[in-house]
Amino acid sequence: MRSLRITSLLVVLALGLTSCVTFRASGLGMQKTTQQNVTVMGTFEKDVWVHAFLGSPAGAKLFNITAEATDEAVRDAIQSAISEKGGDAAIGVTIVHKASFGNMLVTWLTGNIYSPGTILVTGTVIKYN
């Protein structure tokens, strides 16, 4: 009986430390391609909290009424980083959509009605000369 408790505790602990990357896009750019002379203004890393309803975080479901809500949040995060660094564009953008064990637990407990998640957006800000 004691070994069952220890095993169960280890399984719960392992699940608690797990997270899941459900979507990743790398090497994206938001720039004008006609100009070659650029100055690198710096890199950025932004976390965007995602609230999905009637679906799952970055998962494929028949119904996900907020599936397109992340588009604007990601675009705003990139534009914010460009403005903060005083640049004109972002290159090498990577977008990673993640769900932690806690996010997946909330999704399961609510029966896929509420599905939180996180999007990590990283990249390089450039300025045209």
Secondary structure, DSSP 4 states (H G I P E B T S, - for coil): -HHHHHHHHHHHHHHHT-EEEEEEEEEEEES-SS---EEEEEEEEEEEEEEEESS-TT---S--TTTTHHHHHHHHHHHHHHHHHT-SEEEEEEEEEEEEHHHHHHHHHTTTSEEEEEEEEEEEEEEE-
